[in-house]
């Protein structure tokens, strides 16, 4: 199998900050709004370099979404920044009515998603946000895997007209995708070719899927690994092509199993190619306080869990 190199652990939110800084230099229509979390969202450089295009809204997330929607009418491309919990659950009505229903060109950028928010606990660890956002008509939903891909996605969504939900995280994770690589919305990335099982992963679980594929290879199981960075629109062609070859699939995500990537894949398979599937995801529960590593181990969101799920689903073929 192809080997991937971790060039050094970096947080995905810093990839967003780097992308936003570059956009500020390249596109004068890009504006940034933050709900009192400039440091956490790595928006400092944008604010420093373009103070006239940066708006500190304060702890008023619903107001931030409304302001962003209004800015699009004048041709601006607003990027909103706060934690994923506040970017979605707290402001869902405003997103539905003012952004999605009106097809406004707002980029909702959400950090600290999933369990790896860590010690802040269950009230901040949203595990339902992908489901909430993918149900909105016209909403593009992106969940990136490392620093480089998050930066590339940030640049790409500025050129995409329409509402976007860009989800990334708090901790430092392996950085392994190409530097300055291209990012094509809605196009899955085949990371490793295999013949026995398809592993479809998103976000922080992509690296874990690659580690699992190595472990499976040592057990004589050939795993195909696909990085689904865009959950909506879903690259159904890539999924169906892979499972037609392997005959079974594992989906892996840092999200509730209800409403996430796994359900989107299951729907595709049920309509076009019924296939045995196992889920690596949070099993319909809230999180709790702990370090990211502790939580990912307790909730079985790691390479060991992916390996076990792959071994199980192969036996179901």
C-alpha positions as CSV (number, residue, x, y, z in Angstrom):
1,X,0.0,0.0,0.0
2,X,1.0,3.6,-0.5
3,X,2.7,5.1,2.6
4,X,1.8,8.6,3.8
5,X,4.2,10.7,5.8
6,X,3.1,12.9,8.7
7,X,5.1,16.1,8.2
8,X,4.4,17.3,11.7
9,X,1.3,17.6,13.8
10,X,-0.7,20.8,13.2
11,X,-4.1,22.0,14.1
12,X,-6.7,22.3,11.4
13,X,-8.0,25.6,12.7
14,X,-4.6,27.1,11.9
15,X,-5.0,25.9,8.3
16,X,-8.2,27.9,8.2
17,X,-6.4,31.0,9.6
18,X,-3.7,30.6,7.0
19,X,-6.2,30.3,4.2
20,X,-8.2,33.3,5.4
21,X,-5.1,35.4,5.6
22,X,-4.2,34.5,2.0
23,X,-7.8,35.2,0.9
24,X,-7.6,38.7,2.5
25,X,-4.6,39.5,0.3
26,X,-6.1,38.0,-2.9
27,X,-9.8,38.9,-2.7
28,X,-11.0,42.3,-1.5
29,X,-14.6,41.1,-1.3
30,X,-13.7,38.6,1.5
31,X,-14.8,39.9,4.9
32,X,-14.5,38.1,8.2
33,X,-16.8,38.1,11.2
34,X,-16.1,36.6,14.6
35,X,-18.1,35.9,17.8
36,X,-15.4,36.8,20.3
37,X,-13.1,33.9,19.5
38,X,-10.4,35.5,17.3
39,X,-7.5,33.6,18.8
40,X,-9.3,30.3,18.9
41,X,-10.3,30.6,15.2
42,X,-6.8,31.9,14.2
43,X,-8.3,35.1,12.6
44,X,-5.6,37.4,14.2
45,X,-3.7,37.9,11.0
46,X,-6.7,38.8,9.0
47,X,-7.8,41.3,11.6
48,X,-4.3,42.8,11.7
49,X,-3.9,43.1,8.0
50,X,-7.4,44.1,7.0
51,X,-9.0,45.8,10.0
52,X,-11.6,47.5,7.8
53,X,-12.8,44.1,6.6
54,X,-12.9,42.4,10.0
55,X,-16.0,42.6,12.3
56,X,-15.9,41.6,16.0
57,X,-19.6,40.8,16.7
58,X,-19.1,39.6,20.2
59,X,-21.0,36.8,21.9
60,X,-24.0,37.3,19.5
61,X,-23.8,34.4,17.1
62,X,-27.3,34.8,15.7
63,X,-26.6,38.4,15.0
64,X,-23.4,37.5,13.3
65,X,-25.2,35.2,10.8
66,X,-27.8,37.9,10.1
67,X,-25.1,40.5,9.4
68,X,-23.2,38.1,7.2
69,X,-26.3,37.4,5.1
70,X,-26.9,41.1,4.7
71,X,-23.3,41.7,3.6
72,X,-23.7,39.3,0.6
73,X,-26.3,41.6,-0.9
74,X,-23.5,44.1,-1.5
75,X,-21.3,41.5,-3.1
76,X,-19.1,40.7,-0.1
77,X,-18.1,37.1,0.7
78,X,-18.4,36.8,4.5
79,X,-16.6,34.1,6.5
80,X,-18.1,33.7,10.0
81,X,-16.0,32.1,12.7
82,X,-16.9,30.5,16.0
83,X,-17.0,27.0,17.6
84,X,-19.0,24.4,15.7
85,X,-21.6,24.2,18.5
86,X,-22.3,27.9,18.2
87,X,-21.9,27.9,14.4
88,X,-24.8,25.5,14.0
89,X,-27.0,24.5,17.0
90,X,-27.2,28.0,18.5
91,X,-28.0,29.7,15.2
92,X,-29.9,27.1,13.2
93,X,-32.9,29.2,12.6
94,X,-30.9,32.1,11.3
95,X,-28.9,29.9,9.0
96,X,-32.1,28.2,7.7
97,X,-34.0,31.4,7.1
98,X,-31.4,34.1,6.3
99,X,-28.7,32.0,4.6
100,X,-29.9,28.7,3.2
101,X,-33.5,29.6,2.2
102,X,-32.2,32.8,0.6
103,X,-29.2,31.1,-1.0
104,X,-26.8,33.6,0.5
105,X,-23.1,33.4,-0.2
106,X,-22.1,32.9,3.4
107,X,-19.2,30.7,4.5
108,X,-19.9,29.3,8.0
109,X,-16.5,28.3,9.4
110,X,-16.6,26.1,12.5
111,X,-13.7,25.2,14.7
112,X,-13.6,22.9,17.8
113,X,-15.9,20.3,16.3
114,X,-16.6,16.9,17.7
115,X,-15.1,15.1,20.7
116,X,-11.6,16.5,20.2
117,X,-12.7,19.8,21.6
118,X,-11.7,17.9,24.7
119,X,-11.8,19.3,28.2
120,X,-14.6,21.8,27.6
121,X,-17.0,18.8,27.7
122,X,-20.3,17.7,26.3
123,X,-22.0,21.1,26.1
124,X,-19.4,22.3,23.6
125,X,-18.7,19.0,21.8
126,X,-21.3,19.1,19.1
127,X,-21.7,15.7,17.4
128,X,-24.8,16.5,15.4
129,X,-23.7,19.5,13.2
130,X,-23.0,17.6,10.0
131,X,-26.5,16.2,10.1
132,X,-28.0,19.6,10.9
133,X,-26.2,21.3,8.0
134,X,-26.5,18.6,5.3
135,X,-30.3,18.7,5.7
136,X,-30.5,22.3,4.6
137,X,-31.2,22.6,0.8
138,X,-28.3,24.1,-1.1
139,X,-25.8,23.9,1.8
140,X,-22.4,22.5,1.0
141,X,-20.8,20.6,3.9
142,X,-17.1,20.1,4.1
143,X,-15.1,18.3,6.9
144,X,-11.3,18.5,6.4
145,X,-8.6,16.1,7.6
146,X,-5.5,18.1,8.2
147,X,-3.9,21.6,8.1
148,X,-3.0,21.5,4.4
149,X,-6.5,20.4,3.4
150,X,-8.2,22.9,5.6
151,X,-6.2,25.7,4.1
152,X,-7.0,24.5,0.6
153,X,-10.7,24.2,1.4
154,X,-10.8,27.7,2.8
155,X,-9.4,29.1,-0.4
156,X,-11.7,27.0,-2.6
157,X,-15.0,27.9,-0.9
158,X,-14.4,31.6,-1.6
159,X,-14.7,30.8,-5.3
160,X,-17.8,28.7,-4.8
161,X,-21.1,30.6,-4.9
162,X,-23.6,29.6,-2.2
163,X,-23.7,28.7,1.5
164,X,-21.0,26.5,2.8
165,X,-20.4,24.9,6.2
166,X,-16.7,24.3,6.7
167,X,-15.9,22.1,9.8
168,X,-12.5,21.7,11.4
169,X,-11.0,21.0,14.8
170,X,-9.0,22.2,17.8
171,X,-6.1,19.7,18.4
172,X,-2.9,19.2,16.5
173,X,-3.3,16.2,14.2
174,X,-1.0,14.6,11.6
175,X,-0.5,16.8,8.5
176,X,0.0,14.5,5.5
177,X,-1.8,15.8,2.5
178,X,0.1,17.8,-0.2
179,X,1.1,21.3,0.7
180,X,-0.6,23.8,-1.6
181,X,-2.7,21.0,-3.0
182,X,-5.9,21.6,-5.0
183,X,-9.2,21.2,-3.4
184,X,-12.2,20.2,-5.5
185,X,-15.5,20.5,-3.7
186,X,-17.6,17.3,-4.0
187,X,-14.7,15.2,-5.2
188,X,-13.4,12.3,-3.0
189,X,-9.7,11.6,-2.7
190,X,-8.6,8.0,-3.2
191,X,-5.7,7.6,-0.8
192,X,-5.0,3.9,-1.1
193,X,-6.2,1.2,-3.5
194,X,-7.4,-2.1,-2.1
195,X,-9.6,-5.1,-3.0
196,X,-11.1,-6.5,0.2
197,X,-12.8,-3.6,2.1
198,X,-13.5,0.1,1.5
199,X,-12.8,2.5,4.3
200,X,-14.5,5.8,3.8
201,X,-13.3,8.4,6.4
202,X,-13.7,12.1,7.0
203,X,-12.0,14.7,9.2
204,X,-9.6,13.5,11.9
205,X,-10.5,9.9,11.2
206,X,-8.8,9.9,7.7
207,X,-5.3,9.5,9.2
208,X,-6.6,6.8,11.5
209,X,-8.0,5.0,8.5
210,X,-4.6,5.0,6.9
211,X,-3.0,3.6,10.0
212,X,-5.8,1.0,10.1
213,X,-5.1,0.1,6.5
214,X,-1.5,-0.7,7.4
215,X,-2.6,-2.9,10.2
216,X,-5.1,-4.7,8.0
217,X,-2.4,-5.3,5.4
218,X,-0.3,-7.1,8.0
219,X,-3.4,-9.3,8.6
220,X,-3.7,-10.1,4.9
221,X,-6.7,-7.7,4.3
222,X,-6.4,-5.2,1.4
223,X,-8.1,-2.0,2.4
224,X,-9.1,0.8,0.0
225,X,-9.1,4.2,1.8
226,X,-11.1,7.1,0.6
227,X,-11.0,10.6,2.0
228,X,-14.5,12.1,1.9
229,X,-13.8,15.8,2.7
230,X,-17.1,16.9,1.1
231,X,-20.1,15.2,2.8
232,X,-22.6,17.2,0.7
233,X,-22.5,17.0,-2.3
234,X,-21.4,13.4,-1.8
235,X,-19.1,11.8,-4.4
236,X,-21.4,8.8,-5.0
237,X,-19.5,7.8,-8.1
238,X,-16.3,7.2,-6.1
239,X,-18.1,5.3,-3.4
240,X,-20.0,3.0,-5.8
241,X,-16.9,2.3,-7.9
242,X,-15.0,1.3,-4.8
243,X,-17.6,-1.0,-3.2
244,X,-18.3,-2.7,-6.5
245,X,-14.7,-3.9,-6.2
246,X,-14.4,-4.6,-2.5
247,X,-18.0,-5.7,-1.6
248,X,-18.1,-4.1,1.9
249,X,-17.5,-0.8,3.6
250,X,-16.5,0.9,6.8
251,X,-17.4,4.5,7.4
252,X,-15.4,6.5,10.0
253,X,-16.2,9.9,11.4
254,X,-16.0,12.1,14.5
255,X,-19.7,12.6,14.7
256,X,-22.9,10.9,15.9
257,X,-23.6,7.8,13.7
258,X,-27.1,9.3,13.2
259,X,-27.1,12.0,10.5
260,X,-23.4,11.9,9.6
261,X,-21.2,10.6,6.8
262,X,-22.2,7.0,7.5
263,X,-25.9,7.6,6.9
264,X,-25.1,9.5,3.7
265,X,-23.1,6.5,2.4
266,X,-25.7,4.0,3.6
267,X,-28.4,5.9,1.6
268,X,-26.3,5.8,-1.5
269,X,-25.6,2.1,-1.1
270,X,-29.2,1.2,-0.4
271,X,-30.4,3.0,-3.6
272,X,-27.7,1.8,-5.9
273,X,-25.6,-1.1,-4.5
274,X,-26.7,-2.7,-1.2
275,X,-23.5,-3.5,0.6
276,X,-22.5,-4.7,4.1
277,X,-21.5,-1.6,6.2
278,X,-20.0,-1.0,9.6
279,X,-19.9,2.4,11.4
280,X,-17.1,3.9,13.3
281,X,-18.8,6.8,15.0
282,X,-20.3,8.0,18.3
283,X,-23.1,5.7,19.1
284,X,-26.0,8.1,19.7
285,X,-24.6,9.8,22.9
286,X,-23.2,13.0,24.1
287,X,-19.5,13.5,24.9
288,X,-17.8,14.3,28.1
289,X,-14.8,16.1,29.5
290,X,-11.4,14.6,28.8
291,X,-8.3,14.9,26.6
292,X,-8.9,14.4,22.9
293,X,-6.9,11.1,23.0
294,X,-8.8,9.8,26.0
295,X,-12.2,10.6,24.4
296,X,-11.3,9.2,21.0
297,X,-10.2,5.9,22.7
298,X,-13.3,5.7,24.9
299,X,-15.7,6.4,22.1
300,X,-13.8,4.1,19.8
301,X,-12.9,6.6,17.2
302,X,-9.4,5.4,16.3
303,X,-7.4,3.2,14.0
304,X,-8.0,0.1,16.3
305,X,-11.7,0.6,16.0
306,X,-11.5,1.0,12.2
307,X,-9.4,-2.2,12.0
308,X,-11.9,-4.2,14.1
309,X,-14.8,-2.9,12.0
310,X,-13.1,-3.8,8.8
311,X,-12.4,-7.3,10.0
312,X,-16.0,-7.7,11.1
313,X,-17.5,-6.4,7.8
314,X,-15.2,-8.6,5.6
315,X,-16.8,-11.6,7.3
316,X,-20.2,-10.4,6.4
317,X,-19.6,-10.5,2.7
